[in-house]
Structures are given as C-alpha cells and as structure tokens.
Amino acid sequence: MRIYHTNGVVTVAWEKTAEGWVLERTNALPHVTVPWPQVPPPYQTNSADFFLTTNAPMGNAFFRLHKP
C-alpha cells in the first residue's frame, strides 16, 4: 500500500494483485480494539493498481487493507 499527499488530496493505492482485499479507515489508534469501517468500493483502477483519492482530512486518518 502506498499513500500520497499532494495539494490537499490524499491518494491510497495498492497493487491489483490484492484482488478481494478491502480498504478500511479509522481516525484513531487507541489501545483497545476498535472497528475499522470499510471504505466502500468500487475503487478506481489503472493498469497496475486499485486506488482511492479523497480530500485530506482535518485530523488523522489511518488506512489498512483487510481480506474478508
């Protein structure tokens, strides 16, 4: 997974070989287990990657890939 931040826009990208994985996002990483809500597909694609482009958040944003 790669994350780019440019001019107030965040792009999260991962290889197409990760077919079937879903992107999840949370705004905090507490010491206890918390749910990671799924960023709903469909995701954008190009020849090599899946990706999501969004405005940069005002606070924290943490992303992960999850294989359901």
C-alpha positions in Angstrom: 0.0 0.0 0.0 1.2 3.5 -0.9 -0.2 6.8 0.4 0.4 10.1 -1.3 -0.5 13.6 0.0 -0.3 16.4 -2.6 -2.0 19.8 -2.6 -4.7 18.8 0.0 -5.5 15.5 -1.7 -4.7 12.0 -0.4 -4.4 9.0 -2.7 -4.2 5.5 -1.2 -3.1 2.9 -3.8 -2.4 -0.8 -3.7 -1.5 -3.4 -6.4 -4.2 -5.2 -8.4 -2.7 -8.5 -7.2 -4.5 -7.8 -3.9 -7.9 -8.7 -5.6 -10.5 -9.3 -2.9 -9.0 -7.1 -0.3 -11.0 -4.1 1.0 -9.7 -0.8 2.2 -10.6 0.2 5.8 -10.1 3.6 7.5 -10.2 4.9 11.1 -9.2 8.2 12.6 -7.7 6.9 15.9 -5.5 4.1 17.0 -6.5 3.6 20.7 -5.0 0.9 22.9 -8.2 -1.1 22.7 -9.7 -2.9 19.7 -12.0 -0.6 17.7 -13.8 -1.3 14.4 -12.2 -0.3 11.2 -15.1 0.8 8.9 -14.7 -0.3 5.3 -14.2 2.4 2.6 -16.9 1.1 0.2 -16.0 0.0 -3.3 -15.9 0.4 -6.2 -12.3 1.7 -6.1 -10.7 3.4 -9.0 -8.2 1.4 -11.1 -5.4 1.8 -13.6 -3.3 -0.7 -15.3 -1.4 -1.7 -12.1 -3.3 -0.5 -9.1 -6.6 0.0 -7.2 -6.7 3.4 -5.6 -8.8 5.9 -3.7 -8.5 9.7 -4.0 -10.0 11.9 -1.3 -9.6 15.3 0.3 -7.1 15.3 3.1 -8.8 15.0 6.5 -8.6 17.8 9.0 -7.2 15.3 11.6 -5.7 11.9 11.5 -6.6 9.1 9.0 -5.3 5.6 9.2 -5.8 3.1 6.4 -5.3 -0.7 6.1 -6.2 -3.5 3.7 -8.3 -6.4 5.0 -9.0 -9.7 3.5 -12.6 -10.6 4.5 
